[in-house]
Amino acid sequence: MPLKRLRKLSHSVFTKLLLVILICGLLLNLMVFGFFKHIFRDRIKTPLNQNIIQYINYIINDLGTPPSLARARQIAHRSSMQIRYIGPDQSWMTADEKFHLAQKHAHVLHNDSVFWIGVYRGRYFILKQTPAGEFIFSIGRKLNVHLMGVGELIFLISIMSAFLIGAYLIIRKILTPIKWLSEGVHQISTGNLKHDVPLKRADELGDLAKAFNDMRDRINQMLTSRERLLLDVSHELRTPLTRMKVALEFLEDGRAKANIKEDVFEMEQMITEILESARLRNTNGRMQQRATNVVDLIKETVRLFESQAPGIQTDDLPQELMLNIDPDLIKTVLKNIFNNALKYSNADSAPINVSTARTIDGAIIKIKDHGIGIPTEELPHVFEPFYRVDKSRTKRTGGYGLGLSLCKTIMEAHNGRILIDSGPDAGTTVSLIFPVA
């Protein structure tokens, strides 16, 4: 589960936006840093060196000839630097700590015949050659830390992070309707045509949300109109079918009468399934639910098909599995599934297997056959009314494509689910999933 969430997070638009903002912020910082390092530094390098040279000349003049150690110590104390003098007659340092300079390993900032300026081991060194001797000035250990302290660096990073987080939150708020639309698509795909996408925006995304709700309303109207037409036609057909059945009783027995009688029975069964589906969708509360031993119900239904090959195997069923169901409706579901399993199995196939099991959330009934199976591309459509995998609609396969649609409606009325796993020549497994009673 964490891996699935991580994969979903990595594909999220908001995650991608966050990465874009972070990368842009990093590039912006690098650009600013590069600007100050290369352009600004190059522009101030020459005047800064000139000022340093002028200041060092002022100090050397102030030390006098010969250079005064006492005066040098005063200047060193005031300016936080160390001064070393190497002359023909005397040499001295302003501090007891000796410092070492390896010019060949130093980073050179300025070099001419008189002055040398560089950085070595965190110190800034200035060398000046005079007729009286050589002066070496050492300025500040790790001076770069003092240019920007840890506190200032943390403050700068905090400000930049605040800007980036603020930009991300603003973009997230702007793109929130995308989440609403995604949830709306999910709800519509599951059959919830009452879901409203919030209309809280006046921009293009708000217009898209409004268009989505309008589309949902039009789909709902079309489906409602189609269902109403189907129900009206079904009701109207019942009366002429009844008259046909009465008229058939006056015909002489024969093949013509048997064929007509079979056609009338199929039409009557189709109308019954249509009206039953509509009743369940609109009046779920009228089901006659009661505690029922599903094992007994399965065995009772199997006896209706005991003469049909390849047979139905129930040897592994437990003695009891109690569920709160409408037994007549669940029996209808089982009859439809058993009928399909037998219809699409060969006589020499292995018997159809029925098994039950308790789950954490309820119970499950599985019916597995070893028949011709269902093509993978057909599976998403098998629960649609009037949909048939066999497009020829031959008498051998029979039916009108309403059986599985009715099964799905009955299972949803029980707050359950029906799932189908199948493939060509791999058989079909139908799972009836019931919630906790």
C-alpha positions as CSV (number, residue, x, y, z in Angstrom):
1,M,0.0,0.0,0.0
2,P,2.8,2.6,0.8
3,L,4.4,1.8,-2.6
4,K,1.1,2.4,-4.3
5,R,0.7,5.7,-2.6
6,L,4.3,6.7,-3.4
7,R,3.7,5.8,-7.1
8,K,0.5,7.9,-7.1
9,L,2.3,10.8,-5.4
10,S,5.1,10.7,-7.9
11,H,2.6,11.0,-10.8
12,S,0.6,13.8,-9.1
13,V,0.4,17.1,-10.9
14,F,1.0,18.9,-7.6
15,T,4.2,16.9,-7.0
16,K,5.4,17.9,-10.4
17,L,4.6,21.5,-9.8
18,L,6.5,21.3,-6.5
19,L,9.5,19.9,-8.2
20,V,9.4,22.6,-10.9
21,I,9.3,25.3,-8.2
22,L,12.2,23.7,-6.2
23,I,14.3,23.4,-9.4
24,C,13.5,26.9,-10.4
25,G,14.4,28.2,-6.9
26,L,17.7,26.2,-7.0
27,L,18.6,27.6,-10.4
28,L,17.6,31.1,-9.3
29,N,19.9,30.8,-6.3
30,L,22.7,29.5,-8.4
31,M,22.2,32.3,-10.9
32,V,22.3,34.9,-8.2
33,F,25.3,33.3,-6.6
34,G,27.1,33.1,-9.9
35,F,26.3,36.7,-10.7
36,F,27.7,38.0,-7.5
37,K,30.7,35.7,-7.6
38,H,31.8,36.4,-11.2
39,I,30.3,39.7,-12.3
40,F,30.1,41.7,-9.0
41,R,33.4,40.4,-7.8
42,D,35.2,41.2,-11.0
43,R,33.8,44.7,-11.0
44,I,34.9,45.5,-7.5
45,K,38.2,43.6,-7.6
46,T,40.3,46.4,-9.1
47,P,39.0,49.3,-6.9
48,L,39.1,47.1,-3.8
49,N,42.8,46.1,-4.4
50,Q,43.6,49.8,-5.0
51,N,42.0,50.8,-1.7
52,I,43.9,48.0,0.1
53,I,47.2,49.0,-1.4
54,Q,46.6,52.6,-0.5
55,Y,45.7,51.6,3.1
56,I,48.8,49.4,3.4
57,N,51.0,52.3,2.2
58,Y,49.4,54.5,4.8
59,I,50.2,52.0,7.5
60,I,53.8,51.6,6.4
61,N,54.3,55.3,6.3
62,D,52.7,55.6,9.8
63,L,55.2,53.0,11.2
64,G,58.1,55.3,10.3
65,T,61.7,54.5,9.5
66,P,62.9,52.3,11.0
67,P,59.4,50.7,11.5
68,S,58.2,51.0,15.1
69,L,57.0,47.8,16.8
70,A,55.0,49.6,19.4
71,R,53.1,51.6,16.7
72,A,52.6,48.4,14.7
73,R,51.0,46.7,17.8
74,Q,48.6,49.6,18.2
75,I,47.5,49.4,14.6
76,A,47.3,45.6,14.7
77,H,45.1,45.7,17.9
78,R,42.8,48.4,16.4
79,S,42.4,46.6,12.9
80,S,42.5,42.9,14.0
81,M,45.4,42.1,11.8
82,Q,48.9,40.8,12.4
83,I,52.0,42.6,11.0
84,R,55.4,41.1,10.4
85,Y,58.5,43.0,9.4
86,I,61.7,41.5,8.0
87,G,64.5,44.0,7.6
88,P,68.3,44.1,7.2
89,D,68.8,45.2,10.9
90,Q,65.7,43.9,12.7
91,S,62.7,41.6,12.4
92,W,59.6,41.5,14.5
93,M,55.9,40.4,14.8
94,T,52.9,42.1,16.4
95,A,51.7,38.8,18.0
96,D,53.3,35.8,19.6
97,E,51.5,33.5,17.2
98,K,53.6,32.9,14.1
99,F,51.9,32.5,10.8
100,H,53.2,30.7,7.8
101,L,52.6,31.6,4.1
102,A,53.4,29.3,1.1
103,Q,52.8,31.6,-1.8
104,K,52.9,28.9,-4.4
105,H,49.9,27.2,-2.7
106,A,47.9,30.4,-2.1
107,H,45.0,31.8,-4.2
108,V,46.4,35.0,-5.7
109,L,44.2,38.0,-5.9
110,H,46.8,40.6,-7.0
111,N,50.4,40.4,-7.9
112,D,52.8,43.1,-9.2
113,S,56.5,44.0,-8.6
114,V,55.7,45.7,-5.3
115,F,52.4,44.2,-3.9
116,W,51.2,40.6,-3.6
117,I,47.7,39.9,-2.3
118,G,46.4,36.3,-1.8
119,V,44.5,33.9,0.4
120,Y,46.2,30.9,2.2
121,R,44.6,28.6,4.7
122,G,41.7,31.0,5.4
123,R,43.8,34.1,5.9
124,Y,44.3,37.1,3.7
125,F,47.9,38.0,3.2
126,I,49.4,41.2,1.8
127,L,53.1,41.5,1.0
128,K,54.9,44.8,0.3
129,Q,58.5,45.1,-0.6
130,T,60.2,48.4,0.4
131,P,63.8,49.6,0.5
132,A,63.7,49.3,4.3
133,G,62.5,45.6,4.2
134,E,59.5,43.3,3.6
135,F,56.1,43.8,5.3
136,I,53.7,40.9,5.6
137,F,50.1,41.7,6.7
138,S,47.8,38.8,7.8
139,I,44.1,39.7,8.0
140,G,41.4,37.6,9.7
141,R,41.3,33.8,9.9
142,K,38.4,32.3,7.9
143,L,37.2,35.7,6.7
144,N,34.7,34.2,4.4
145,V,32.6,33.0,7.3
146,H,32.3,36.6,8.6
147,L,31.2,37.8,5.2
148,M,28.0,35.7,5.7
149,G,27.5,34.2,9.0
150,V,25.5,31.0,9.7
151,G,22.6,33.0,11.1
152,E,22.4,35.2,7.9
153,L,22.6,32.1,5.7
154,I,19.8,30.3,7.6
155,F,17.7,33.5,7.4
156,L,18.3,33.7,3.6
157,I,17.4,30.1,3.1
158,S,14.2,30.5,5.3
159,I,13.1,33.5,3.3
160,M,13.6,31.7,0.0
161,S,11.8,28.6,1.3
162,A,8.9,30.7,2.5
163,F,8.6,32.2,-1.0
164,L,8.7,28.8,-2.6
165,I,6.1,27.3,-0.2
166,G,3.9,30.3,-0.7
167,A,4.1,29.9,-4.5
168,Y,3.3,26.2,-4.2
169,L,0.3,26.8,-2.0
170,I,-1.0,29.5,-4.4
171,I,-0.6,27.2,-7.4
172,R,-2.2,24.3,-5.4
173,K,-5.2,26.5,-4.7
174,I,-5.5,27.6,-8.3
175,L,-5.4,24.0,-9.5
176,T,-7.8,22.6,-6.8
177,P,-10.7,22.3,-9.3
178,I,-8.6,19.6,-11.1
179,K,-9.0,17.4,-8.0
180,W,-12.7,18.2,-8.0
181,L,-13.0,17.2,-11.6
182,S,-11.0,14.0,-11.1
183,E,-13.3,13.0,-8.3
184,G,-16.3,13.8,-10.4
185,V,-15.1,11.6,-13.2
186,H,-14.5,8.8,-10.7
187,Q,-18.0,9.2,-9.3
188,I,-19.6,9.2,-12.8
189,S,-17.6,6.1,-13.8
190,T,-19.0,4.2,-10.8
191,G,-22.5,5.2,-11.7
192,N,-23.1,8.0,-9.3
193,L,-24.9,10.5,-11.6
194,K,-25.9,12.7,-8.6
195,H,-22.3,13.9,-7.8
196,D,-21.8,17.7,-8.2
197,V,-18.5,19.2,-9.0
198,P,-18.2,22.4,-6.9
199,L,-18.7,25.7,-8.8
200,K,-16.6,28.0,-6.6
201,R,-14.4,29.6,-9.3
202,A,-15.1,32.1,-12.0
203,D,-12.1,31.3,-14.2
204,E,-11.6,28.7,-17.0
205,L,-11.5,25.8,-14.5
206,G,-14.8,27.0,-13.1
207,D,-16.2,27.0,-16.6
208,L,-14.9,23.5,-17.1
209,A,-16.6,22.4,-13.8
210,K,-19.9,23.9,-15.0
211,A,-19.6,22.2,-18.4
212,F,-18.9,18.9,-16.6
213,N,-22.0,19.2,-14.4
214,D,-24.1,20.1,-17.5
215,M,-22.8,17.0,-19.3
216,R,-23.6,14.9,-16.3
217,D,-27.2,16.2,-16.3
218,R,-27.6,15.5,-20.0
219,I,-26.3,11.9,-19.5
220,N,-28.6,11.5,-16.5
221,Q,-31.6,12.7,-18.6
222,M,-30.8,10.4,-21.5
223,L,-30.5,7.4,-19.2
224,T,-33.6,8.3,-17.3
225,S,-35.5,8.7,-20.6
226,R,-34.2,5.4,-21.9
227,E,-35.1,3.6,-18.7
228,R,-38.6,5.2,-18.7
229,L,-39.2,4.2,-22.3
230,L,-38.0,0.6,-21.6
231,L,-40.3,0.3,-18.6
232,D,-43.3,1.8,-20.4
233,V,-42.8,-0.6,-23.3
234,S,-42.3,-3.5,-20.9
235,H,-45.6,-2.7,-19.1
236,E,-47.4,-2.3,-22.4
237,L,-46.1,-5.6,-23.7
238,R,-47.5,-7.6,-20.8
239,T,-51.1,-7.3,-21.9
240,P,-50.6,-8.6,-25.5
241,L,-48.3,-11.3,-24.3
242,T,-51.1,-12.5,-21.9
243,R,-53.5,-12.5,-24.8
244,M,-51.0,-14.5,-26.9
245,K,-50.6,-17.1,-24.2
246,V,-54.4,-17.5,-24.0
247,A,-54.7,-17.7,-27.8
248,L,-52.0,-20.3,-27.9
249,E,-54.1,-22.7,-25.8
250,F,-56.6,-22.9,-28.6
251,L,-54.0,-23.9,-31.2
252,E,-53.4,-27.6,-32.0
253,D,-50.2,-29.0,-30.5
254,G,-47.3,-29.0,-33.0
255,R,-43.9,-27.6,-33.7
256,A,-45.3,-24.2,-34.7
257,K,-47.1,-23.9,-31.3
258,A,-44.0,-25.0,-29.4
259,N,-41.8,-22.4,-31.2
260,I,-44.3,-19.6,-30.5
261,K,-44.7,-20.7,-26.9
262,E,-40.9,-20.6,-26.5
263,D,-40.7,-17.1,-28.0
264,V,-43.5,-15.8,-25.7
265,F,-41.7,-17.3,-22.7
266,E,-38.4,-15.6,-23.6
267,M,-40.2,-12.3,-24.1
268,E,-42.0,-12.6,-20.8
269,Q,-38.8,-13.5,-19.0
270,M,-37.1,-10.5,-20.5
271,I,-39.9,-8.2,-19.4
272,T,-39.8,-9.7,-15.9
273,E,-36.1,-9.0,-15.6
274,I,-36.4,-5.4,-16.8
275,L,-39.2,-4.6,-14.4
276,E,-37.4,-6.5,-11.5
277,S,-34.2,-4.5,-12.1
278,A,-36.2,-1.2,-12.1
279,R,-37.9,-2.2,-8.9
280,L,-34.7,-3.0,-7.1
281,R,-33.0,0.2,-8.2
282,N,-35.9,2.3,-6.9
283,T,-37.2,0.3,-3.9
284,N,-34.2,-1.3,-2.2
285,G,-35.9,-1.1,1.2
286,R,-38.7,-3.4,0.1
287,M,-36.5,-6.5,-0.1
288,Q,-37.5,-9.4,2.1
289,Q,-34.1,-9.8,3.9
290,R,-33.7,-12.3,6.6
291,A,-31.0,-14.5,8.1
292,T,-30.4,-17.3,5.5
293,N,-28.1,-20.3,5.3
294,V,-26.5,-19.6,1.9
295,V,-25.2,-23.1,1.7
296,D,-28.7,-24.6,1.7
297,L,-29.7,-22.0,-0.9
298,I,-26.8,-22.9,-3.2
299,K,-27.6,-26.7,-2.9
300,E,-31.3,-26.0,-3.6
301,T,-30.5,-24.0,-6.7
302,V,-27.9,-26.6,-7.9
303,R,-30.6,-29.3,-7.9
304,L,-32.4,-27.4,-10.7
305,F,-29.4,-28.0,-12.9
306,E,-28.4,-31.5,-11.8
307,S,-29.2,-33.1,-15.2
308,Q,-27.1,-30.7,-17.2
309,A,-23.5,-31.5,-18.2
310,P,-20.7,-31.0,-17.1
311,G,-22.5,-30.7,-13.7
312,I,-21.9,-28.5,-10.6
313,Q,-19.7,-29.6,-7.8
314,T,-20.6,-28.6,-4.2
315,D,-18.5,-31.1,-2.2
316,D,-16.3,-28.5,-0.5
317,L,-19.1,-26.3,1.0
318,P,-19.3,-25.9,4.7
319,Q,-22.4,-26.9,6.7
320,E,-23.5,-23.3,7.3
321,L,-22.9,-19.8,6.1
322,M,-25.5,-17.3,7.5
323,L,-26.1,-14.1,5.7
324,N,-28.8,-11.4,5.9
325,I,-30.2,-11.6,2.3
326,D,-33.4,-11.8,0.3
327,P,-33.2,-15.6,-0.6
328,D,-35.5,-15.3,-3.6
329,L,-33.3,-12.6,-5.2
330,I,-30.0,-14.3,-4.4
331,K,-31.5,-17.5,-5.8
332,T,-32.2,-15.6,-9.0
333,V,-28.5,-14.5,-9.1
334,L,-27.3,-18.0,-8.6
335,K,-29.6,-19.4,-11.3
336,N,-28.3,-16.8,-13.8
337,I,-24.7,-17.6,-13.1
338,F,-25.1,-21.4,-13.1
339,N,-27.1,-21.1,-16.3
340,N,-24.3,-19.1,-18.0
341,A,-21.6,-21.4,-16.6
342,L,-23.3,-24.5,-18.0
343,K,-24.2,-22.8,-21.3
344,Y,-20.6,-21.8,-22.1
345,S,-19.0,-25.0,-20.9
346,N,-18.4,-28.1,-23.0
347,A,-20.1,-31.4,-21.9
348,D,-16.7,-33.0,-21.3
349,S,-15.3,-30.0,-19.3
350,A,-14.5,-30.3,-15.6
351,P,-17.5,-29.7,-13.3
352,I,-18.3,-26.2,-12.3
353,N,-17.0,-25.6,-8.8
354,V,-18.8,-23.6,-6.1
355,S,-17.0,-22.5,-2.9
356,T,-17.7,-20.1,0.0
357,A,-15.5,-18.4,2.5
358,R,-15.7,-15.9,5.3
359,T,-13.7,-12.7,4.9
360,I,-12.8,-9.8,7.2
361,D,-15.6,-7.7,5.7
362,G,-18.3,-10.4,5.2
363,A,-18.5,-13.4,2.9
364,I,-17.8,-14.5,-0.6
365,I,-19.3,-17.1,-3.0
366,K,-17.2,-18.2,-6.0
367,I,-18.5,-20.0,-9.0
368,K,-15.7,-21.2,-11.3
369,D,-16.3,-22.9,-14.7
370,H,-13.8,-24.4,-17.2
371,G,-15.6,-23.2,-20.3
372,I,-14.7,-21.0,-23.3
373,G,-14.2,-17.9,-21.1
374,I,-14.8,-14.2,-22.0
375,P,-12.4,-12.0,-24.0
376,T,-10.6,-9.5,-21.9
377,E,-11.9,-6.5,-23.9
378,E,-15.5,-7.6,-23.3
379,L,-15.3,-7.8,-19.5
380,P,-16.0,-4.1,-18.7
381,H,-19.3,-4.4,-20.6
382,V,-20.8,-7.7,-19.5
383,F,-23.0,-6.0,-16.8
384,E,-24.5,-3.5,-19.3
385,P,-28.2,-4.2,-20.1
386,F,-28.7,-6.0,-23.4
387,Y,-25.0,-6.5,-23.9
388,R,-24.0,-10.0,-25.1
389,V,-20.5,-11.3,-25.9
390,D,-22.1,-13.5,-28.6
391,K,-23.1,-10.8,-31.1
392,S,-24.9,-13.4,-33.2
393,R,-27.7,-13.8,-30.6
394,T,-28.3,-17.4,-31.6
395,K,-30.9,-19.7,-30.1
396,R,-28.1,-21.9,-28.7
397,T,-26.8,-19.2,-26.4
398,G,-30.2,-17.6,-25.9
399,G,-31.0,-14.7,-23.6
400,Y,-31.2,-11.0,-24.1
401,G,-28.1,-9.8,-22.2
402,L,-30.1,-8.9,-19.1
403,G,-29.1,-11.7,-16.7
404,L,-25.8,-10.3,-15.5
405,S,-27.2,-6.8,-15.4
406,L,-30.0,-8.0,-13.1
407,C,-27.4,-9.9,-10.9
408,K,-25.4,-6.7,-10.5
409,T,-28.5,-4.8,-9.5
410,I,-29.5,-7.4,-6.9
411,M,-26.0,-7.5,-5.4
412,E,-25.9,-3.7,-5.2
413,A,-29.3,-3.8,-3.5
414,H,-27.6,-6.0,-0.9
415,N,-24.7,-3.5,-0.6
416,G,-22.6,-6.2,-2.2
417,R,-20.6,-6.6,-5.4
418,I,-20.3,-9.1,-8.2
419,L,-16.9,-9.5,-9.9
420,I,-15.9,-11.6,-13.0
421,D,-12.4,-12.9,-13.8
422,S,-12.1,-14.5,-17.2
423,G,-10.1,-15.0,-20.3
424,P,-10.3,-16.9,-23.6
425,D,-10.2,-20.6,-23.1
426,A,-9.3,-20.0,-19.4
427,G,-12.8,-20.4,-17.9
428,T,-14.7,-17.9,-15.9
429,T,-14.8,-17.2,-12.1
430,V,-17.7,-15.2,-10.7
431,S,-17.4,-13.8,-7.2
432,L,-20.4,-12.7,-5.2
433,I,-19.2,-10.5,-2.3
434,F,-21.5,-9.8,0.6
435,P,-20.9,-7.3,3.4
436,V,-21.1,-8.1,7.1
437,A,-24.6,-8.7,8.2
